[in-house]
Amino acid sequence: MANEIIAIGGGCIDHLSIVRRTQDGWEQCDTPLVQGGGPAATGATAIARLGGSVELWAFTGDDYHGHMIRSELERDGVDISQIRVVPGYRSHCSYIEVDADTGERTIYGSGFGIQPEDVNTFYDPSRAESARAMLVTAFVPEVAIEAATRVHAHGGTVVADLFRVDGAVSEMVHHVDAIILPEFSVAPLVGSFDVPRALYALAELGGSMPAITVGPKGSYYLAEGQVYHCPAFEVDVVDTTGCGDSFHGGFTFAMAAGMSQHEAMRFSSAVAGLKATKLGGRSGLPTLQEVTRFMAERPDQARARRLSDGATV
């Protein structure tokens, strides 16, 4: 039987280091950190840390990085039974520089975008019939469409972690409830940095809960036809790697837990905020108890306001 939550997308291994600029113009790297990464895999890990029952549909090679990817996910409580091991395939990895002053990162990927020709045969969409929520990425969109149809047939919610809504995912986005994009996706979508217009455009594609994340400024989302702004929690940022992934994972967990859209946005902001306080995409991923305490200690932070009249929810 499938888990309560399904995440569809690849995993990788991240090699990270904080980079400091010296007075004589050089750059100095701190002690490096090596850990699992990738949008869906980190989203699934966030869900598992929160206590959710989650499985990941992905694939790795039979190499050293592939073993690391699978073992870390399993250690964190992610069901890896649906991760296919492809003999001779080179597992994905990333090299990430984290700015010591801002926490912003520069990512260099290796091996991404290359998939086995028969990847669509790796997964059984019927497993999604028992899922209460599903997190999808641009990975195997044909499989995601069929799985999403089954999730919806049983009253579940589909969340998408995407950078764009055209190309290979142009059909898949019509089967997603919460399309959540980063801020750099706004201008390509509507021709300018017009967040409300972008949210309405996403709604026209079928998404009932579209959202745009804007980093330290929080997020914007559409609910009941109105645009809301949810500020970010105030934290001491160490590394923004994985903040978006953890936000998506937190939102998917919230949907499975039966939270309202407004509750889910604030909850996801807390998950992402806590993650930002540590180096690495997964080091700061919190437990549900930690998130609950963090939010309770900051009752006035990350409260969404309706843009039309400033009303707080």
Backbone as a ProteinNet text record, in pm:
[ID]
protein_1_A
[PRIMARY]
MANEIIAIGGGCIDHLSIVRRTQDGWEQCDTPLVQGGGPAATGATAIARLGGSVELWAFTGDDYHGHMIRSELERDGVDISQIRVVPGYRSHCSYIEVDADTGERTIYGSGFGIQPEDVNTFYDPSRAESARAMLVTAFVPEVAIEAATRVHAHGGTVVADLFRVDGAVSEMVHHVDAIILPEFSVAPLVGSFDVPRALYALAELGGSMPAITVGPKGSYYLAEGQVYHCPAFEVDVVDTTGCGDSFHGGFTFAMAAGMSQHEAMRFSSAVAGLKATKLGGRSGLPTLQEVTRFMAERPDQARARRLSDGATV
[TERTIARY]
83.8	0	87	44.1	121.8	109.9	195.7	196.6	91.2	70.7	-27.4	11.2	142.5	192.8	292.7	287.2	379.8	453.5	583.6	664.5	724.3	715.8	767	876.6	998.4	1109.6	1242.5	1347.4	1479.9	1545.2	1649.3	1733.5	1876.8	1960	2100	2182.8	2311.6	2400.2	2457.3	2443.3	2494.9	2630.8	2723.2	2851.4	2849.9	2841.2	2823.4	2939.5	2960.5	3057.7	3022.7	3036.5	3019.8	3146.1	3126.7	3238.4	3248.9	3367.3	3392.1	3494.7	3471.2	3564.3	3667.2	3792.4	3899.7	3933.1	4003.2	4036.1	4128	4205.9	4297.9	4236.6	4102.2	4033.1	4015.1	4061.6	4044.4	3912.5	3877.6	3760.3	3804.7	3754.3	3792.7	3672.1	3684.9	3577.4	3589.9	3479.1	3476.9	3476.1	3474.7	3469.2	3347.8	3364.9	3251.9	3155.5	3032.3	2928	2875.1	2859	2804.6	2679.2	2566.1	2440	2344.3	2236	2138	2068.1	2024.6	1953.2	1854.9	1808.3	1709.8	1571.8	1493.1	1362.3	1266.6	1234.7	1137.2	1192.9	1320.9	1381.5	1389.6	1424.8	1429.8	1289.4	1195.5	1055.8	1005	1038.6	997.5	1062.5	1190	1258.7	1194.1	1156.2	1086.9	957.7	883.9	758	783.4	886.1	918	961	1042.3	1085.9	965.9	865	744.2	654.4	687.4	609.7	516.8	525.5	438.6	484	388.1	416.4	432.8	555.6	584	674.5	648	735.4	781.3	899.7	957	966.3	912.1	926.6	1044.1	1153	1273.9	1358.7	1478.8	1574	1714.3	1804.2	1945.6	2027.8	2155.8	2246	2284.5	2362.7	2412.7	2551.5	2580.6	2711.5	2712.6	2826.1	2844.2	2742.5	2723.7	2627	2485.4	2453.9	2321.8	2296.9	2397.4	2384.4	2364.6	2437.3	2422.3	2281.9	2231.8	2098.3	1995.1	1998.5	1898.2	1912.7	2035.3	2056.1	2017.3	2044.5	2006	1854.8	1787.5	1642	1581.1	1631.1	1579.7	1604.7	1720	1753.1	1657	1612.8	1522	1375.9	1348.1	1211.7	1133	1198.4	1131	1127.6	1012.4	998.2	1067.8	1173.8	1251	1219.2	1110.9	1077.1	1046.8	1008.4	976.1	1090.7	1208.9	1327.1	1391.4	1399.9	1456.2	1606.7	1681.6	1826.9	1860	1924	1954.3	2102.2	2134.4	2275.3	2348.7	2465.6	2548.6	2511.9	2401	2359.6	2438.8	2474.7	2548.9	2452.3	2448.4	2357.2	2392.8	2292.2	2309.6	2382.5	2456	2519.6	2526.6	2541.1	2548.4	2665.2	2718.8	2824.4	2771	2766.4	2695.3	2785.5	2796.2	2867.6	2765.1	2782.3	2691	2761.1	2704.3	2763.5	2754.5	2867.6	2872.1	2794.2	2782.5	2716.7	2565.1	2516.9	2373.6	2303.1	2378.4	2316	2267.5	2279.6	2238.2	2338.4	2291.1	2379	2386.7	2499	2520.7	2534.8	2453	2448	2501.9	2588.7	2639.5	2594.1	2510.3	2456.5	2534.2	2530.3	2598.5	2508	2481.2	2403.7	2254	2205.3	2061.2	2007	1881.6	1817.6	1839.7	1920.2	1944.8	1867.7	1779	1696.8	1703	1683	1672.5	1552.3	1560.8	1452.6	1322.8	1331.5	1212	1166.5	1202	1174.7	1025.5	939.3	795.6	739.5	813.9	766.1	809.5	882.7	936.5	831.7	719.3	628.3	485.4	409.8	271.4	179	114.9	29.1	-85.6	-125.4	-236.1	-202.4	-74.5	-35.1	-87.4	-114.5	-157.5	-302.3	-375.1	-516.1	-538.2	-440.7	-457.1	-388.1	-329.4	-255	-349	-323.5	-401.2	-343	-214.4	-149.6	-31.1	4.4	115.9	194.8	326.3	417.8	481.4	464.4	520.3	619.4	710	806.4	798.4	896.2	898.2	943	973.3	1017	897.7	913.7	811.9	670.2	643.7	512	397.4	422.1	315	268	361.7	327.5	256.2	304.4	244.2	99.4	68.3	-68.9	-162.8	-123.6	-208.5	-221.2	-110.7	-115.4	-202.7	-191.4	-270.6	-419.6	-454.7	-594.8	-649	-566.9	-609.1	-615.2	-522	-526.9	-655.3	-689.2	-809.5	-936.6	-935.6	-1053.6	-1087.5	-986.2	-1006.5	-996.5	-1013.3	-1022.2	-891.9	-779.5	-649.4	-610.1	-496.3	-445.7	-310.5	-288.8	-162	-91.1	34.6	118.9	232.7	268.5	375.2	488.2	609.8	732.4	792.2	768.4	809.4	880.1	950.2	1011.7	939.5	862.9	790.1	668	575.7	452.2	429.8	533.2	520.8	611.1	627.3	715.4	662.5	750	715.6	605.9	588.8	489	360	346.8	232.8	99.1	94.3	-29.3	-43.8	66	60.6	3.9	34.8	-8.4	-160.8	-232.4	-378.9	-432.7	-346.5	-387.9	-333.2	-290.1	-228.7	-318	-332.5	-411.7	-328.3	-209.4	-122.8	4.3	4.8	124.8	205.6	322.5	403.9	533.6	551.2	666	754.9	884.2	973.3	956.8	1003.8	980.9	1040.6	1152	1211.1	1127.3	1021.6	932.6	822.3	806	693.5	705	818.5	835	822.2	885.3	866.5	721.2	646.1	507.2	413.8	430.6	335.7	402.1	533.1	600.2	657.3	628.1	682.4	669.8	731.3	721.8	591.5	482.9	348.2	294.3	316.4	280.6	130.4	43	-100.2	-143.5	-91.6	-126.1	-79	41.1	94.1	7	-40.5	-125	-257	-316.2	-439.6	-415.2	-298.3	-264.4	-251.7	-191.8	-179.5	-316.7	-405.4	-540.5	-615.5	-590.5	-655.4	-612	-493.1	-445.8	-512.7	-584.8	-656.6	-617.5	-510.4	-465.1	-554.6	-613.9	-703.5	-628.3	-498.6	-420.2	-281.8	-271.3	-139.7	-65.2	68.2	149.7	282.1	339	470.5	555.4	670	759.1	858.5	886	973.6	1084.9	1140.3	1256.8	1231.6	1320	1306.5	1182.4	1115.7	993.2	869.6	888.3	776.3	716.4	584.8	515.9	384.1	336.6	206	122.6	-6.1	-90.9	-232.8	-305.7	-443.4	-537.9	-634	-733.2	-869.4	-968	-1104.6	-1105.6	-1019.4	-1015.9	-941.9	-883.4	-812.5	-663.8	-578.8	-434.8	-392.9	-312.2	-262.4	-109.8	-53.5	91.3	119.8	201.7	242	389.4	423.1	564.5	640.6	770.8	854.1	876	904.3	943.7	1082.6	1108.3	1237.1	1334.8	1437.5	1538.3	1676.7	1778.1	1916.2	1954	1959.1	1980	2125.9	2147.2	2279.8	2293.1	2189.2	2196	2054.6	2029	1895.8	1878.6	1982.4	1970.3	1857.3	1766.1	1657.8	1539.2	1541	1426.9	1299.7	1312.8	1196.4	1149.7	1243.5	1208.4	1135	1184.4	1121.2	984.1	969.7	839.6	737.3	776.9	685.9	652.6	754.4	729.2	636.2	659.2	573.8	430.4	412.3	276.9	206.2	277.8	217.9	177.6	264.3	231.5	106.1	98.2	-15.3	-145.5	-139.2	-257.8	-304.8	-210.6	-246	-302	-257	-301.8	-435.7	-488.4	-618.9	-618	-501.6	-496.3	-563.7	-611.6	-664.3	-548.4	-579.2	-473.9	-397.4	-468.5	-402.9	-311.1	-359.5	-278.1	-155.4	-174	-64.3	45.3	8.7	109.5	196.7	135.7	214.7	299.1	241.5	313.9	435.3	416.6	526.1	634.2	593.8	691.3	776.8	716.6	791.6	891.3	848.3	937.8	1059.1	1034	1142.3	1230.8	1171.2	1249	1345.2	1297.8	1384.6	1495.4	1464.9	1567	1679.5	1644.9	1743	1846.4	1822.9	1913.9	2036.2	2044.3	2158.9	2210	2337.5	2398	2345.5	2311	2265.5	2115.3	2072.9	1930.9	1848.3	1913	1836.8	1875.2	1988.8	2036.2	1935.3	1866.9	1774.5	1630	1600.6	1461.7	1406.6	1294.8	1245.8	1146.1	1123.8	1016.7	887.7	776.4	648.2	646.2	703	707.9	788.2	898.6	981.2	908	835	759.2	648.1	576.8	466.4	516	627.5	684.1	732.7	799.7	851.9	739.7	629.3	515.9	449.4	438.4	374.3	455.5	585.9	673	671	614.8	610.7	467.8	374.3	232.9	199	279.7	248.5	325.5	414.8	494.1	427.5	459.5	411.9	260	194.4	49	10.1	-64.2	-97.7	-197.6	-179.3	-270.6	-325	-451.5	-514.5	-472	-424	-371.3	-479.1	-600.5	-705.2	-738.8	-734.6	-774.7	-685.9	-580.7	-490.1	-540	-654.7	-710.6	-620.9	-601.4	-516.8	-599.1	-540.5	-609.4	-536.9
-120.4	0	125	226	349.4	430.1	527.6	614.3	724.2	796.7	904.6	1018.6	1038.1	1144.6	1085.1	1131.1	1086.1	1208.2	1194.3	1297.6	1236.3	1308.9	1258.2	1351.1	1301.1	1382.9	1329.2	1377.7	1323.4	1373.1	1299.9	1340	1354.5	1415.3	1432.7	1440.3	1458.3	1483.9	1624.5	1705	1841.8	1847.3	1920.2	1951.7	2102.9	2143	2283.5	2338	2468.3	2535.8	2684.1	2739.7	2883.7	2953.1	3055.6	3127.3	3267.1	3300	3430.7	3507.3	3634.4	3719.5	3778.1	3762.8	3813.2	3958	4026.8	4167.3	4187.3	4084.6	4099.4	4053.1	4034.2	4004.4	3858	3767.8	3625.6	3577.1	3453.2	3390	3265.9	3251.3	3140.3	3051.2	2920.5	2825.1	2765.8	2759.1	2693	2541.5	2468.8	2322.9	2279.2	2198.8	2159.8	2063.9	2064.7	1975	1896.5	1767.1	1681.9	1616	1637	1576.5	1570.8	1495.9	1481.3	1611	1623.1	1740.9	1705	1806.3	1786.3	1827.7	1897.9	1951.3	1848.6	1742.6	1645.6	1565.1	1528.1	1447.9	1527.2	1655.1	1738	1768.7	1788.5	1806.2	1684.3	1564.9	1441.3	1428.8	1469	1464.4	1560	1679	1774.2	1713.4	1645.8	1581.8	1474.3	1392.8	1285.7	1341.8	1448.9	1509.7	1564	1609.2	1661.1	1549.7	1426.8	1312.4	1254.3	1301	1250.5	1116.1	1038.7	911.4	939.5	929.6	975.9	878.9	862.8	784.5	871.1	841.2	918.3	831.5	881.9	816.5	884.4	815.3	871.8	758.1	791.5	688	738.7	646.3	678.8	578.5	604.9	505.3	406	306.2	209.5	249.4	380.2	431.4	479.6	536.5	580.5	687.5	787.9	893.1	836.8	742	680	612.1	543.3	478.2	581.5	693.4	800.4	859.1	883.3	941.1	853.1	724.9	633.8	614.7	600.6	573.9	693.5	816	934.6	948.6	925.5	934.8	831.7	710.3	604.3	636.5	690.3	728	832.5	923.1	1029.6	985.9	862.4	813.4	816.7	846.9	845.3	701.8	659.4	527.2	529.6	450.9	450.6	330.9	260.8	140.4	170.8	295.9	333.1	407.6	406.8	461.1	349	365.9	263.3	284.7	177.9	182.5	138.4	228.3	204.1	168.4	45.8	5.5	91.8	138.2	216.6	362.3	403.6	543.4	625.2	747.2	835.3	922.7	904.6	980.9	1129.3	1212.2	1356.9	1411.4	1520.3	1589.4	1738.6	1818.2	1963.3	2016.5	2129.1	2199	2338.5	2373.2	2493.1	2584.3	2709.6	2812.1	2897.5	2911.1	2989.6	3116.7	3232.2	3359.8	3379.1	3401.9	3414.1	3534.9	3638.7	3761.3	3757.4	3693.3	3697.9	3563.8	3453.5	3321.4	3278.3	3366.1	3329.8	3230.7	3147.2	3042.7	3042.4	2991.1	2967	2817.3	2760.6	2615.4	2574.8	2475.3	2415.2	2269.2	2234.8	2099	2011	1880.7	1783.6	1663.6	1635.8	1518.2	1537.2	1657.5	1679.5	1684.4	1646.6	1651.1	1527.5	1434.7	1310	1197.8	1133.1	1027.3	901.7	785.7	662.8	671.5	610.3	617.9	557.2	458.5	389.1	437	560.3	607.3	606.7	630.1	633.8	498.1	392.6	258.9	220.3	306.8	274.1	276.8	348.2	377.5	334.6	303.2	258.9	368.9	446.4	556.8	514.4	387.2	343.2	352.4	359.8	375.3	506.7	603.3	735.1	736.6	628.7	628.3	644.1	606	616.9	740	823	939.8	1056.2	1123	1241.3	1366.2	1362	1475.3	1425.1	1501	1461.2	1584.8	1572.2	1677.8	1636	1717.7	1684.4	1791.9	1752.8	1842.9	1821.3	1873.6	1855	1713.8	1631.8	1493.6	1408.1	1326.2	1235.2	1293.7	1403.8	1468.4	1378.1	1285.9	1196.6	1107.9	1055.7	973.6	1058.9	1181	1270.5	1302	1318.5	1347.7	1233.4	1111.3	996.8	980	999.6	987.9	1097.2	1220.5	1332.1	1306.2	1248.7	1216	1121.4	1026.4	930.2	993.9	1084.5	1156.3	1237.2	1309.4	1392	1308.6	1192.6	1106.2	1060.7	1065	1022.8	1140.1	1262.8	1380.6	1439.4	1398.3	1449.4	1578.3	1634.1	1761.4	1741.4	1810	1801.6	1936.1	1932.7	2051.8	2040.2	2149.6	2145.3	2240.4	2188.1	2266.4	2282.4	2399.6	2421.3	2556.1	2571.3	2698.6	2763.8	2683.6	2732.6	2644.7	2691.3	2616	2581.2	2601.6	2565.2	2445.5	2412.7	2302.6	2168	2087.9	1950.1	1940.8	2047	2040.5	2114.4	2159.1	2242.2	2172.6	2042.3	1967.8	1932.9	1901.3	1860.3	1968.7	2096.2	2204	2213.7	2160.3	2162.6	2064.3	1980.9	1878.6	1907.3	2030.3	2069.1	2168.9	2151.7	2244.9	2365	2338.3	2445.3	2451.6	2541.5	2565.2	2672.2	2635.9	2729.3	2756.6	2881.3	2920.2	3017.6	3022.9	3124	3256.8	3363.4	3497.1	3518.4	3450.8	3473.1	3413.1	3340.2	3283.9	3380.6	3490.4	3581.2	3652.5	3719.3	3796	3709.5	3591.9	3508.1	3465.3	3458.4	3413.2	3521.7	3646.9	3752.6	3873.9	3870.8	3979.6	4088.8	4087.1	4184.8	4126.8	4194.9	4143.5	4191.5	4130.9	4163.2	4038.7	4031.1	3909.6	3880.8	3977.4	3947.5	3894.3	3956	3909.4	3766.7	3733.8	3598.2	3498.4	3537.2	3446.7	3419.3	3521.8	3501.3	3416.4	3434	3352	3205.6	3179.2	3041.7	2982.7	3065.8	3019.1	2981	3054.7	3023.4	2888.7	2844.2	2712.7	2600.7	2636.9	2536.2	2527.7	2596.1	2588.5	2668	2603.7	2671.7	2742.9	2708	2767.4	2808.9	2892.5	2931.3	3020.7	3012.3	3094.1	3129.1	3241.3	3286.6	3312.7	3247.9	3273.2	3382.8	3473.2	3586.9	3596.7	3483.3	3479.8	3545.4	3637.7	3700.9	3788.3	3818.2	3897.7	3810.9	3678.7	3590.4	3529.2	3537.9	3476.6	3548.7	3533.9	3585	3466.4	3472.3	3361.9	3410.5	3329.2	3360.3	3268.8	3327.2	3250.5	3317.3	3239.8	3291.6	3413.3	3411.8	3519.2	3643.6	3641.8	3757.2	3726.2	3828.7	3812.4	3848	3762.2	3781.9	3783.2	3857.7	3856	3801.5	3696.4	3637.7	3670.9	3760.1	3793.2	3671.5	3674.5	3566	3584.2	3476	3484	3548.3	3615.2	3680.2	3581.7	3544.7	3450.1	3499.2	3445.7	3472.7	3373.6	3422.2	3334.7	3292.8	3162.4	3106.4	3059	2992.1	2933.1	2917.1	2969.4	2958.8	2833.4	2750	2625.1	2540.6	2498	2410.9	2480.7	2614.2	2683.6	2662.9	2674.5	2650.4	2506.3	2412.3	2270.2	2240.9	2298.7	2275.1	2341.7	2455.9	2523.5	2433.3	2377.6	2288.4	2163.5	2107.5	1991.2	2023	2138.9	2180.8	2202.3	2261.5	2287.3	2155.7	2061.8	1932	1858.4	1862.7	1803	1868.6	2001.5	2074.4	2035.5	2014.2	1972.8	1834.1	1743.9	1609.3	1613.4	1710.4	1722.4	1794	1844.2	1909	2055.8	2121.4	2264.6	2343.6	2463.1	2553.9	2611.5	2675.7	2735.4	2841.8	2925.3	3029.9	2968.3	2866.8	2800.2	2736.3	2676	2606	2701.6	2822.7	2918.7	2962.9	2990.6	3032.1	2915.4	2797.1	2678	2653.1	2660.6	2638.3	2743.4	2866.8	2974.2	2944	2885.3	2849.8	2738.3	2639.4	2529.3	2583.5	2669.5	2727	2818.5	2894.4	2983.9	2908.6	2801.2	2719.8	2655.1	2610.5	2550.3	2646.6	2774	2876.3	2904.1	2856.3	2887.8	2796.9	2698.8	2607.4	2585	2550.5	2521.7	2388.9	2388.5	2265.8	2265	2196.9	2192.5	2112.8	2028.3	1942.9	1957.3	2016.1	2024.1	2091.4	2194.7	2270.1	2227.4	2119.9	2076.9	2039.2	2099.9	2084.9	1970.4	1935.1	1844	1924.9	1856	1924.7	1999	1940	2005.7	2134.9	2132.8	2253.3	2362.2	2324.7	2423.1	2483.4	2397.7	2445	2542.7	2510.7	2598.7	2730.1	2720	2837.5	2934.5	2883.1	2968.2	3029.1	2949.3	2999	3110.3	3104.4	3206.5	3335.7	3331.4	3447.1	3467.8	3492	3497.1	3608.9	3712.9	3827	3824.2	3726.9	3720.3	3631.4	3661.2	3582.5	3571.6	3680	3685.8	3746.2	3672.1	3715.8	3831	3921.9	4033.9	4035	4066.1	4079	4210.3	4206	4326.2	4431.8	4390.5	4485.9	4580.9	4532.8	4618.3	4605.2	4522.6	4506.7	4420.6	4356.7	4272.3	4153.5	4121.3	4010.7	3885	3770.8	3642.4	3559.8
0	0	0	-75.7	-85.2	43.4	59.1	175.5	162.4	271.1	273.2	179.6	161.2	74.3	-23.9	-149	-253.9	-307.7	-326.2	-391.5	-517.5	-628.1	-755.3	-805.1	-813.3	-861.7	-814.7	-874.5	-848.6	-721.6	-683	-571.9	-620.2	-538	-574	-446.5	-461.1	-348.9	-365.2	-261.2	-261.5	-191.4	-252.4	-190.5	-164.6	-36.7	-3.2	78.2	63.8	148.4	156.6	277	293.1	241.3	159.7	97.8	158.4	208.3	268.7	185.7	169.5	95.7	192.5	158.1	244.5	207.5	294.7	271.8	152.4	118.3	5.9	-126	-128.1	-253.4	-286.6	-201.4	-226.7	-167.1	-200.2	-141.6	-66	54.5	140.5	166.6	140.3	164.5	304.5	377.1	506.3	486.4	595.3	588.1	507.9	406.2	320.4	389.8	341.9	390	271.6	286.2	180.8	234.2	164.6	206.1	88.1	106.1	-0.5	-34	-160.5	-205.5	-315.4	-386.6	-492.2	-445.7	-529.5	-488.2	-428.5	-503.6	-453.5	-337.1	-346.1	-239.8	-109.3	-118.4	1.7	51.7	-40.7	-0.3	74.4	24.5	91.3	228	237.7	366.3	465.8	418.3	505.3	558.3	473	513	618.2	594.5	688.9	823.9	823.8	949.6	1028.3	955	1018.8	1072.1	1035.6	1082.4	979.7	854.1	750	694.4	647.6	581.2	432.6	381.5	245.7	171.8	44.1	-42.8	-159	-211.3	-321.6	-445.7	-556.2	-686	-757.1	-769.1	-827.5	-883.7	-930.4	-969	-940.7	-921	-902.8	-982.5	-990.2	-1044.6	-936.3	-974.9	-877.9	-828.7	-833.8	-796.1	-651	-610.4	-472.4	-434	-520.2	-491.2	-481.6	-566.4	-561.4	-428.2	-378.1	-247.6	-137.5	-145.2	-46.1	-50.8	-171.5	-187	-118.4	-148	-94	56.4	103.3	246	331.9	284.7	361.7	369.3	256.5	256.4	350.8	345.2	430.6	577.8	607.4	744	798.6	710.4	752.4	753.6	716.8	724.9	596.4	483.5	353.5	301.8	253.2	192.5	56.1	39.8	-85	-172.9	-143.4	-220.1	-366.2	-396.6	-534	-603.7	-543.5	-610.6	-690.5	-820.5	-907.9	-923.7	-910	-926.6	-1069.2	-1144.2	-1285.4	-1299.4	-1334	-1348.1	-1450.8	-1412.7	-1503	-1513.1	-1451.2	-1457.1	-1355.7	-1392.1	-1301.4	-1223.5	-1093.7	-1009.3	-1009.5	-986.2	-992.9	-870.2	-890.7	-779.5	-810	-703.9	-716.4	-634.2	-678.9	-605.2	-574.9	-446	-403.2	-320.9	-363.6	-288.7	-214.5	-84.1	-2.1	44.5	11	48.8	199.3	264.1	409.8	460.7	379.2	423.4	408.3	301.4	271.1	284.2	280	280.4	143.4	44.1	-91.9	-149.9	-245.1	-295.6	-447	-496.4	-639.1	-656.7	-746.8	-761.4	-899	-898.6	-1021.3	-1023.1	-1119.1	-1125	-1220.1	-1193.5	-1278.9	-1303	-1430.3	-1467	-1472.9	-1441	-1441.2	-1584.8	-1600	-1730.6	-1815.1	-1768.9	-1843.3	-1775	-1850.4	-1793.6	-1880.8	-1821	-1899.9	-1993.3	-2109.2	-2207.1	-2155.9	-2069	-2021.8	-1884.5	-1845.6	-1710.7	-1677.6	-1777.7	-1751.2	-1710.6	-1732.6	-1696.1	-1553.7	-1488.4	-1355.7	-1245.3	-1266.5	-1156.5	-1187.9	-1083.3	-1095.9	-1044.4	-1133.1	-1089.8	-999.1	-1004	-920.4	-771.8	-737.6	-597.9	-539.3	-627.4	-580.9	-533.1	-552	-515.5	-365.3	-284.9	-139.8	-82.2	-167.8	-119.8	-88.9	22.4	58.6	-5.3	-39.6	-105	-185.6	-288.1	-373.3	-414	-413.2	-455.9	-586.7	-691.7	-822.3	-866	-953.7	-1015.6	-1166.3	-1239.3	-1384.7	-1424.2	-1327.6	-1347.3	-1390.9	-1495.5	-1551.6	-1549.2	-1620.8	-1615.6	-1659.7	-1754.4	-1798.4	-1684.4	-1607.7	-1492.1	-1387.5	-1366.9	-1268	-1302.1	-1430	-1471	-1432	-1463.6	-1431.6	-1281.2	-1209.3	-1063.5	-1003.5	-1056.1	-1005.2	-1025.5	-1139	-1166.1	-1059.6	-1019	-916.5	-778.1	-750.2	-622.7	-612.4	-717.3	-717.5	-707.4	-770.5	-766.5	-625.3	-538.6	-400.3	-302.3	-354.9	-269.6	-222.1	-283.2	-241.9	-312.2	-271.9	-323.7	-389.5	-501.8	-574.4	-569.5	-526.6	-515	-615.8	-683	-783.5	-747.7	-752.8	-736.1	-875.1	-937.1	-1075.3	-1090.1	-1202.5	-1237.6	-1355.6	-1429.4	-1545.6	-1567.4	-1650.2	-1670	-1817.4	-1899.3	-2039.8	-2068.2	-2196.5	-2233.1	-2186.5	-2128.7	-2093	-1988	-1905.4	-1798.2	-1833.6	-1958.4	-1997	-1977.2	-1992.8	-1969.4	-1822.1	-1756.8	-1616.3	-1525.9	-1555.5	-1466.2	-1456.7	-1554.7	-1550.1	-1446.6	-1394.1	-1297.7	-1157.9	-1135.3	-1008.8	-936.4	-804.6	-724.1	-681.3	-629.6	-578.6	-662.4	-761	-840.8	-767.2	-717.9	-638.9	-714.5	-758.5	-838.9	-762.3	-794.4	-736.2	-808.6	-748	-802.2	-941	-973.7	-1105.7	-1218.3	-1184.2	-1286.5	-1327.4	-1252.6	-1276.5	-1410.5	-1435	-1558.9	-1683.9	-1691	-1809.4	-1830	-1720.3	-1730.2	-1782.9	-1734.6	-1771.5	-1834.7	-1857.5	-1927.5	-1840.4	-1711.3	-1617.7	-1477.4	-1378.8	-1242.7	-1179.7	-1226.1	-1178.5	-1108.9	-978.9	-904.2	-906.6	-880.1	-886.5	-1023.2	-1128	-1262.4	-1283.1	-1233.1	-1246.2	-1171.2	-1053.4	-975.8	-1048.6	-1105.9	-1180.2	-1305.7	-1367.8	-1484.4	-1446	-1330.5	-1283.4	-1251.7	-1197.8	-1167.2	-1294.1	-1401.7	-1528.8	-1584.7	-1542.9	-1585.7	-1507.4	-1402.5	-1326	-1180.8	-1143.3	-1004.4	-911.1	-812.3	-719.5	-607.6	-587.5	-478.9	-528.1	-630.6	-682.1	-583.9	-586	-496.1	-563.4	-521.4	-567.2	-442.9	-432.8	-320.6	-359	-264.5	-292.6	-189	-150.4	-62	72.2	115.2	247.1	260.1	148.8	153	172.3	177.5	204.5	79.8	68.1	-45.7	-71.8	-193.7	-233.9	-279.7	-253.5	-297.1	-324.9	-398.5	-436.4	-360.5	-291.1	-215.9	-229.8	-265.8	-286.9	-379.9	-481.1	-577.6	-532.8	-412.7	-358.8	-343.2	-364.5	-351.2	-208.7	-148.8	-13.5	-14.5	80.5	101.3	239.8	246.6	373.2	395.3	488.2	512.8	564.3	546.7	598.5	748.3	817.8	958	966.3	1074.7	1094.9	1158	1083.4	1131.7	1091.5	1157.3	1118.7	1009	885.8	770.4	759.6	749.7	726.4	582.4	531.8	397.9	344.3	223.9	163.9	79.2	69.6	-5.4	51.9	-33.3	10	71.9	81.7	141.4	59	-72	-157.2	-147.7	-147.8	-138.5	-8.5	100.9	230.7	237.7	171.6	166.4	96.5	-17.7	-90.8	-9.2	55.6	139.3	254.2	318.4	428.3	384.1	266.1	216.2	185	125.4	93.7	221.1	322	451.8	509.6	500.7	555	485.9	354.6	280.7	326.9	344.9	391.3	533.1	612.4	751.1	763.2	651.7	653.8	689.5	681.1	710.7	598.8	634	532.1	452.3	341.6	259.4	338.1	412.8	491	596.9	665.7	767.3	704.6	587.5	520.1	476.6	434.3	390.7	507.8	620.9	737.7	789.3	790.4	834.5	745.1	614.7	520.3	535.5	564.1	586.4	708	810.1	930.3	901.3	824.6	787.7	711.6	612.7	532.6	616.3	707.6	791.7	882.4	943.1	1028.3	947.7	827.8	743.3	714	693.7	655.5	763.6	884.8	995.2	1000.9	910.3	910.9	769.1	758.3	629.1	574.9	447	382.9	362.3	255.7	224.7	322.6	403.8	494.8	641.1	670.6	809.4	901	851.4	934.9	925	853	839.9	977.2	1016.8	1154.2	1172	1297.3	1333.5	1349.3	1357.1	1375.7	1508.5	1611.5	1741.8	1735.3	1662.7	1649.1	1572.7	1468.5	1391.3	1475.8	1546.9	1630.7	1736.4	1801	1902.8	1841.4	1726.9	1657.4	1622.9	1571.6	1534.8	1657.2	1764.2	1886.8	1951.5	1938.6	1996.1	1915	1795	1705.8	1654.9	1744	1704.4	1606.7	1601.5	1514.1	1382.2	1365.6	1242.8	1137.4	1011.4	897	894.9	928	919.4	784.8	706.4	571.1	573.3	478.2	460.4	318.4	306.5	175.8	112.3	-10.2	-73.7	-95.8	-120.1	-155.5	-40.3	84.1	195.9	319.7	312.5	424.2	536.8	518.5	624.5	652	781	822.8	838.4	799.2	817.5	921.3
[MASK]
+++++++++++++++++++++++++++++++++++++++++++++++++++++++++++++++++++++++++++++++++++++++++++++++++++++++++++++++++++++++++++++++++++++++++++++++++++++++++++++++++++++++++++++++++++++++++++++++++++++++++++++++++++++++++++++++++++++++++++++++++++++++++++++++++++++++++++++++++++++++++++++++++++++++++++++++++++++++++

